[in-house]
Amino acid sequence: MTEDRSGVPRDAGIQWYDHEAGPLVRPYAMTGGRTQPGPSGVRFDLIALVTLAESAPASGDDTALGPEHRSLLELCRTETQSVAELAAGADLPVGVVRVLLGDLLEMGCVKVNRPVPPAQLPDEKILREVIDGLRAL
């Protein structure tokens, strides 16, 4: 079996290696084959805001966590971010980020503020009437 310039065998494992990016890790490997976040089945909306919890491990104390978990925690340390922003910042698929956030939520490392469902938002007609009433004052 011949090797290329980087020492990777040409025939074996070619689907797991990208010559520009290096070794590839499939999303199911990052999540342990899981596709749903945690046993509670929590669903993370793309616009749900994720904040670092007070009980989150310090930057050097998170050795029990995987590299993807640590990456998400580091992104949350700087500021509150949405699930979509975390996925972009960590360069991971949103599905993977949702599973990993489920793990972090169960460990008490993050807090998630979910958006208000549209059915619970005030009706636009009522808001316009309030505005008109205030203008009449």
C-alpha positions, 0 to 999 in steps of 0.5 A, a space after each residue: 500500500 502506498 502513502 501520499 506526501 502526508 503519510 496517509 495510506 492512499 487506499 485505506 480510510 480515504 473517506 475519513 481524511 481530507 487533504 486540506 482539512 485533515 482527519 474527518 470526524 463524523 457527527 454521529 461520532 461526536 454525539 455517541 450515535 445520539 440524534 436527540 438531546 438527552 433523555 428529557 427530549 428537550 428541543 432547542 430552537 435555533 433562536 434559543 439563547 444559551 448562557 453559561 451557568 454558575 456551576 459550569 466548570 472553570 476553563 481548565 477544570 473541564 477535562 471530563 468533557 469532550 472537545 466539542 463540549 468544551 468548545 461550546 462552553 468557551 463560546 458561552 463564556 464570552 457572551 450569551 449566544 443563540 443555538 445557531 450562533 454556537 453552531 456557526 462559532 463551533 463549526 458544527 452541524 446544528 443537530 450535533 450542537 443540540 445534542 451536545 447542549 442537551 448534555 451540558 444542560 443536564 450537567 448544569 453547565 448551561 442555561 437555556 432561555 427558550 423563545 416565547 411561542 407565537 401563540 403567547 405573544 400579544 395580538 398586534 391589534 391590541 398593541 395598536 389600540 394601546 399605542 393609539 390610546 397613548 397617543 390620544 393622551 
